[in-house]
């Protein structure tokens, strides 16, 4: 980094505008803007080289998942969130077996990189996922509204640790039953970050797996897997029901 670039960086750290920096250093505003952009790009490249993820912009979760957070968690990160939780009125509602988590990060050039995770918390875990998609802030808002529109209730912003707990709790539960995450999960896995395992949600329904078939499932194969992992009679299921995923994804 040249002495001039360092000067621009130091003045920018003091929240001076490009015009103020240019006036102070006696250079063109375009030169300042170019230096700021180059510095931003280099910071991004350095972060990617070390495996550091982009800063979190927003994490959102559907109401069905919010209801499953532990009510007496000691975690300060979700203390305020838990105070807003309304008890589930009908935990048998089939729609509550599905939930959606969205994780968005500030990408390069002030864009938003977003991933979404459709969770079957009663059985199959990560049922679907949308790998990283980069959008501007307006498109991001429209995209998120469209994703959550089919879900009952209002999505709520949650800390990253809570979003991680929801996704990996569902993932672990499904894997214990013999099911792997959706094939595209490998493309969106790194976007989540590393989970410390402290925040979890309870999966299954009434203490047992409950499989509700979807339009893209292979019910016979899934039932065989459940019989093998849990044993006949140790899980519930609903086959031939209306494909609720059509309204969710």
Helices and strands as residue ranges (DSSP letters): H 3-13, H 18-25, H 29-49, E 56-61, H 63-66, G 76-78, H 79-82, G 94-97, E 98-106, G 108-110, E 112-120, E 125-135, H 137-148, E 156-157, H 160-177, H 185-192, E 210-212, H 219-229, E 236-238, G 244-247
